Amino acid sequence: MAKKKSKETQRLEAVQAQFSDWRKNRKKRDRIPESLWDAAVSLADAFSINELSKALHLNHSSLKDRIKSIPNSPTEAPFPSTFIELPPLNPPADSIEVSLELEKTGATMKVHVKGRIDIASLVETFWRQTS
């Protein structure tokens, strides 16, 4: 049974097709039309800049600058920094090392700890944070 594609994925595929058509028919050194940039930027609410730049074969920095220039864009006001206090660690001699990196649209959390931490609580707190 084939999985249904999400609306966001369908939107991305439609914009990919527009870029593909333009690239096939463009003259050498033509600039990307504003309508295509607008279509790419319109996907920023559903995809990260990295995902979009790879999928649409766009320069990451150029796409990021265009998204930032839009009022209320996802990258204009990043998630507020929230400090999460962890209990003091008294690691045993054979302590474990934990590296954790969580990412969601607009937010990244990296943790590297020697010792024991409550990873489940840390992850849950990160995912509950809202923009």
MARBA-3410 file (N, C-alpha, C, O; in Angstrom, 1 decimal):
131
0.8,-1.2,0.0,0.0,0.0,0.0,0.9,1.2,0.0,1.7,1.4,0.9 ~ 0.7,2.1,-0.9,1.5,3.3,-1.1,1.1,4.3,0.0,-0.1,4.5,0.3 ~ 2.2,5.0,0.6,1.9,6.0,1.6,1.5,7.3,0.9,1.9,7.6,-0.2 ~ 0.6,8.0,1.6,0.2,9.3,1.1,1.2,10.3,1.4,1.8,10.3,2.5 ~ 1.5,11.2,0.5,2.5,12.2,0.7,1.8,13.3,1.4,0.7,13.7,1.2
2.6,13.9,2.3,2.1,15.1,3.1,1.9,16.3,2.1,2.5,16.3,1.1 ~ 1.1,17.2,2.5,0.8,18.4,1.7,2.2,19.1,1.5,2.4,19.7,0.5 ~ 3.0,19.2,2.6,4.2,19.9,2.5,5.2,19.3,1.5,5.8,19.9,0.7 ~ 5.2,17.9,1.5,6.0,17.2,0.5,5.5,17.5,-0.9,6.3,17.6,-1.8 ~ 4.2,17.5,-1.1,3.7,17.8,-2.4,4.0,19.2,-2.8,4.3,19.4,-4.0
3.9,20.1,-1.9,4.3,21.5,-2.2,5.8,21.6,-2.7,6.1,22.2,-3.6 ~ 6.6,20.9,-1.9,8.1,20.9,-2.2,8.3,20.3,-3.6,9.1,20.8,-4.4 ~ 7.6,19.2,-3.9,7.8,18.5,-5.2,7.3,19.4,-6.3,7.9,19.5,-7.4 ~ 6.3,20.2,-6.1,5.8,21.1,-7.1,6.8,22.2,-7.4,7.1,22.6,-8.6 ~ 7.4,22.7,-6.3,8.4,23.8,-6.5,9.7,23.2,-7.2,10.3,23.8,-8.0
10.0,22.0,-6.8,11.2,21.3,-7.4,10.9,21.2,-8.9,11.8,21.4,-9.7 ~ 9.7,20.9,-9.3,9.4,20.7,-10.8,9.5,22.1,-11.5,10.0,22.2,-12.6 ~ 9.1,23.2,-10.8,9.2,24.5,-11.4,10.6,24.9,-11.6,11.0,25.4,-12.7 ~ 11.5,24.6,-10.6,12.9,24.9,-10.7,13.5,24.0,-11.9,14.3,24.5,-12.7 ~ 13.1,22.8,-11.9,13.6,21.9,-13.0,13.3,22.4,-14.3,14.1,22.4,-15.2
12.0,22.8,-14.5,11.6,23.3,-15.8,12.4,24.6,-16.2,12.8,24.7,-17.3 ~ 12.5,25.5,-15.2,13.2,26.7,-15.5,14.7,26.4,-15.8,15.2,27.0,-16.8 ~ 15.3,25.5,-15.1,16.7,25.2,-15.4,16.9,24.5,-16.8,17.9,24.8,-17.5 ~ 15.9,23.8,-17.3,16.0,23.2,-18.6,15.9,24.2,-19.7,16.5,24.1,-20.8 ~ 15.1,25.3,-19.4,14.8,26.2,-20.5,15.6,27.6,-20.4,15.4,28.4,-21.2
16.3,27.7,-19.3,17.0,29.0,-19.1,18.2,29.2,-20.1,18.7,28.3,-20.6 ~ 18.5,30.5,-20.2,19.7,30.8,-21.0,20.8,30.8,-20.0,20.6,31.1,-18.8 ~ 22.0,30.6,-20.4,23.2,30.6,-19.6,23.2,31.9,-18.7,23.0,33.0,-19.3 ~ 23.5,31.7,-17.5,23.7,32.9,-16.5,22.4,33.6,-16.2,22.5,34.7,-15.6 ~ 21.3,33.1,-16.6,20.0,33.8,-16.2,19.9,33.7,-14.7,20.2,32.7,-14.1
19.4,34.8,-14.1,19.1,34.8,-12.7,17.8,34.1,-12.4,16.9,34.0,-13.2 ~ 17.7,33.5,-11.2,16.5,32.8,-10.8,15.4,33.9,-10.7,15.5,34.9,-10.1 ~ 14.3,33.6,-11.4,13.1,34.6,-11.3,12.6,34.8,-9.9,12.6,33.8,-9.1 ~ 12.1,35.9,-9.6,11.6,36.2,-8.3,10.4,35.3,-7.9,10.2,34.9,-6.8 ~ 9.6,34.9,-8.9,8.5,34.0,-8.7,9.0,32.6,-8.1,8.4,32.0,-7.3
10.2,32.2,-8.6,10.7,30.9,-8.1,11.3,31.1,-6.7,11.1,30.3,-5.8 ~ 12.0,32.3,-6.5,12.5,32.5,-5.1,11.3,32.6,-4.1,11.4,32.0,-3.0 ~ 10.2,33.2,-4.5,9.0,33.3,-3.7,8.5,32.0,-3.4,8.1,31.7,-2.2 ~ 8.4,31.1,-4.4,7.9,29.7,-4.1,8.8,29.0,-3.2,8.3,28.3,-2.3 ~ 10.2,29.2,-3.3,11.1,28.5,-2.4,10.9,29.0,-0.9,10.9,28.3,0.0
10.8,30.3,-0.8,10.7,31.0,0.5,9.4,30.6,1.2,9.3,30.4,2.4 ~ 8.3,30.3,0.4,7.0,30.0,0.9,7.1,28.6,1.6,6.2,28.3,2.4 ~ 8.1,27.8,1.3,8.2,26.5,2.0,9.0,26.5,3.3,9.1,25.5,4.0 ~ 9.5,27.7,3.7,10.3,27.8,4.9,9.5,27.5,6.2,10.1,27.2,7.2 ~ 8.2,27.5,6.1,7.4,27.2,7.3,7.4,25.7,7.5,7.0,25.3,8.6
7.7,24.9,6.5,7.6,23.5,6.6,8.9,22.7,6.5,9.0,21.6,7.0 ~ 9.9,23.4,6.0,11.2,22.8,5.8,12.3,23.7,6.3,12.2,24.9,6.3 ~ 13.4,23.1,6.7,14.6,23.9,7.1,15.3,24.5,5.9,15.1,24.0,4.8 ~ 16.1,25.5,6.1,16.8,26.1,5.0,17.7,25.0,4.4,17.9,25.0,3.2 ~ 18.3,24.2,5.2,19.2,23.2,4.7,18.5,22.2,3.8,18.9,21.9,2.7
17.3,21.8,4.2,16.5,20.8,3.4,16.1,21.5,2.1,16.2,20.9,1.0 ~ 15.7,22.7,2.2,15.2,23.4,1.0,16.4,23.7,0.0,16.3,23.4,-1.2 ~ 17.5,24.1,0.5,18.7,24.4,-0.4,19.1,23.1,-1.1,19.5,23.2,-2.3 ~ 19.1,22.0,-0.4,19.5,20.8,-1.0,18.4,20.3,-2.0,18.8,19.9,-3.2 ~ 17.2,20.3,-1.7,16.1,19.8,-2.5,16.0,20.7,-3.8,15.7,20.1,-4.9
16.2,22.0,-3.6,16.0,22.9,-4.8,17.3,23.3,-5.5,17.3,24.1,-6.4 ~ 18.4,22.8,-5.0,19.7,23.1,-5.5,20.0,24.6,-5.5,20.3,25.2,-6.5 ~ 19.8,25.2,-4.3,20.0,26.7,-4.2,21.1,26.9,-3.2,21.5,26.1,-2.4 ~ 21.7,28.1,-3.4,22.8,28.5,-2.5,22.1,28.7,-1.1,21.2,29.5,-0.9 ~ 22.7,28.0,-0.1,22.1,28.1,1.3,22.1,29.5,1.8,21.0,29.9,2.4
23.2,30.3,1.7,23.2,31.6,2.2,22.2,32.6,1.5,21.5,33.4,2.1 ~ 22.1,32.4,0.2,21.1,33.2,-0.6,19.7,33.0,-0.1,18.9,33.9,0.0 ~ 19.4,31.7,0.0,18.0,31.3,0.5,17.8,31.8,1.9,16.7,32.4,2.2 ~ 18.8,31.7,2.8,18.6,32.1,4.1,18.4,33.6,4.2,17.5,34.1,4.9 ~ 19.1,34.4,3.4,19.0,35.9,3.3,17.6,36.2,2.9,17.0,37.2,3.4
17.1,35.5,1.9,15.7,35.8,1.4,14.6,35.5,2.4,13.7,36.2,2.6 ~ 14.8,34.4,3.1,13.9,34.0,4.1,13.9,35.0,5.3,12.8,35.4,5.8 ~ 15.1,35.4,5.7,15.2,36.4,6.8,14.6,37.7,6.4,14.1,38.4,7.3 ~ 14.5,38.1,5.1,14.0,39.4,4.7,12.4,39.4,4.8,11.8,40.5,4.7 ~ 11.8,38.3,5.0,10.4,38.2,5.1,10.0,38.4,6.5,10.5,37.8,7.4
9.0,39.4,6.8,8.6,39.6,8.2,8.0,38.3,8.8,7.3,37.6,8.1 ~ 8.3,38.1,10.0,7.8,36.9,10.8,8.3,35.6,10.2,7.6,34.6,10.3 ~ 9.4,35.6,9.5,10.0,34.4,8.9,10.5,33.5,10.0,10.9,34.0,11.1 ~ 10.7,32.2,9.8,11.2,31.3,10.8,12.5,31.7,11.3,12.9,31.4,12.4 ~ 13.4,32.2,10.4,14.8,32.5,10.9,14.9,33.9,11.4,16.0,34.3,12.0
13.9,34.8,11.3,14.0,36.2,11.7,14.1,36.2,13.2,14.9,37.0,13.8 ~ 13.3,35.5,13.9,13.3,35.5,15.4,13.4,34.0,15.9,12.5,33.3,16.0 ~ 14.7,33.7,16.1,14.9,32.3,16.5,14.3,32.0,17.9,13.9,32.9,18.6 ~ 14.1,30.7,18.2,13.5,30.3,19.4,14.3,31.0,20.6,15.5,31.1,20.5 ~ 13.6,31.4,21.6,14.3,32.0,22.7,15.1,31.0,23.4,14.7,29.8,23.5
16.3,31.4,23.9,17.1,30.4,24.6,16.5,30.1,25.9,16.1,31.0,26.7 ~ 16.5,28.8,26.2,15.9,28.4,27.5,17.0,27.6,28.2,17.5,26.6,27.6 ~ 17.3,27.9,29.4,18.3,27.2,30.2,17.6,26.1,30.9,16.6,26.3,31.6 ~ 18.1,24.9,30.8,17.6,23.7,31.5,18.6,23.3,32.5,19.7,22.8,32.1 ~ 18.3,23.4,33.7,19.3,23.0,34.8,19.2,21.5,35.0,18.2,20.9,35.2
20.4,21.0,35.0,20.6,19.5,35.2,21.1,19.3,36.6,21.9,20.2,37.1 ~ 20.7,18.3,37.3,21.2,18.0,38.6,22.7,17.8,38.6,23.2,17.3,37.6 ~ 23.4,18.1,39.7,24.8,17.9,39.8,25.1,16.4,39.5,24.4,15.5,39.9 ~ 26.2,16.2,38.8,26.6,14.8,38.5,27.7,14.3,39.4,28.7,15.1,39.6 ~ 27.6,13.2,39.9,28.7,12.5,40.6,29.0,11.2,39.9,28.6,10.1,40.3
29.7,11.3,38.7,29.9,10.1,37.9,30.8,9.1,38.6,31.8,9.5,39.3 ~ 30.5,7.9,38.4,31.4,6.9,39.0,32.7,6.8,38.1,32.8,7.5,37.1 ~ 33.7,6.1,38.6,35.0,6.0,37.9,34.8,5.5,36.5,35.5,6.0,35.6 ~ 33.9,4.6,36.3,33.7,4.1,34.9,32.5,4.9,34.3,31.6,4.3,33.7 ~ 32.5,6.2,34.4,31.4,7.1,33.9,31.2,6.9,32.4,32.1,6.6,31.6
29.9,7.1,32.1,29.5,7.0,30.7,29.6,8.4,30.1,29.5,9.4,30.8 ~ 29.7,8.5,28.8,29.7,9.8,28.1,28.5,9.8,27.2,28.2,8.9,26.4 ~ 27.8,10.9,27.2,26.6,11.1,26.4,26.7,12.3,25.5,27.0,13.4,26.0 ~ 26.5,12.1,24.2,26.4,13.2,23.2,25.1,13.1,22.6,24.6,12.1,22.2 ~ 24.4,14.3,22.6,23.0,14.3,22.1,22.9,15.6,21.3,23.3,16.7,21.7
22.3,15.4,20.1,21.9,16.6,19.3,20.5,16.5,18.8,20.2,15.5,18.2 ~ 19.7,17.4,19.2,18.3,17.5,18.8,18.1,18.7,17.9,18.6,19.7,18.1 ~ 17.3,18.5,16.8,17.0,19.6,15.9,15.6,19.6,15.5,15.0,18.5,15.2 ~ 15.0,20.7,15.5,13.6,20.9,14.9,13.7,22.2,14.2,14.6,23.0,14.4 ~ 12.7,22.5,13.4,12.8,23.7,12.6,13.0,24.9,13.5,12.2,25.2,14.4
14.1,25.6,13.2,14.4,26.8,14.0,15.2,26.6,15.3,15.5,27.6,15.9 ~ 15.4,25.4,15.7,16.1,25.2,17.0,17.0,24.0,17.0,16.6,23.0,16.4 ~ 18.1,24.1,17.6,19.1,23.0,17.7,19.5,23.0,19.2,19.8,24.0,19.8 ~ 19.7,21.8,19.7,20.2,21.6,21.0,21.3,20.6,21.0,21.1,19.5,20.4 ~ 22.5,20.9,21.5,23.6,20.0,21.5,24.0,19.8,23.0,24.2,20.8,23.7
24.2,18.6,23.4,24.6,18.3,24.8,25.7,17.2,24.8,25.6,16.2,24.0 ~ 26.7,17.5,25.5,27.8,16.5,25.7,28.1,16.4,27.2,28.5,17.4,27.8 ~ 27.8,15.3,27.8,28.0,15.1,29.3,28.7,13.9,29.6,28.5,12.8,28.9 ~ 29.6,14.0,30.6,30.2,12.8,31.1,29.4,12.5,32.4,29.4,13.3,33.3 ~ 28.8,11.3,32.5,28.0,11.0,33.6,26.6,10.6,33.2,26.3,10.5,32.1
25.8,10.6,34.2,24.4,10.2,34.0,23.5,11.4,33.9,23.6,12.3,34.8 ~ 22.6,11.4,33.0,21.5,12.4,32.9,20.2,11.7,32.5,20.2,10.6,32.0 ~ 19.2,12.4,32.8,17.8,11.9,32.5,17.5,12.4,31.1,17.0,13.5,30.8 ~ 18.0,11.6,30.1,17.8,11.9,28.7,16.4,12.1,28.3,16.0,13.0,27.5 ~ 15.5,11.3,28.8,14.1,11.3,28.4,13.5,12.7,28.8,12.8,13.3,28.0
13.8,13.2,30.0,13.3,14.5,30.4,13.8,15.6,29.6,13.1,16.5,29.3 ~ 15.1,15.5,29.3,15.8,16.5,28.5,15.1,16.6,27.1,14.8,17.7,26.6 ~ 14.9,15.5,26.5,14.4,15.4,25.2,12.9,15.9,25.2,12.5,16.7,24.3 ~ 12.2,15.5,26.2,10.8,15.9,26.3,10.7,17.4,26.5,9.8,18.1,25.9 ~ 11.5,18.0,27.3,11.5,19.5,27.5,11.8,20.2,26.2,11.2,21.2,25.9
12.8,19.7,25.5,13.2,20.3,24.2,12.0,20.3,23.2,11.7,21.4,22.6 ~ 11.3,19.2,23.1,10.2,19.1,22.1,9.0,19.9,22.5,8.2,20.3,21.7 ~ 8.9,20.1,23.8,7.7,20.9,24.3,7.9,22.4,24.1,6.9,23.2,24.1 ~ 9.1,22.9,23.9,9.4,24.3,23.7,8.7,24.8,22.4,8.7,24.1,21.4 ~ 8.0,25.9,22.5,7.3,26.4,21.4,8.0,27.7,20.8,8.8,28.3,21.5
7.6,28.0,19.6,8.2,29.2,19.0,7.4,30.3,19.5,7.7,31.5,19.1
END
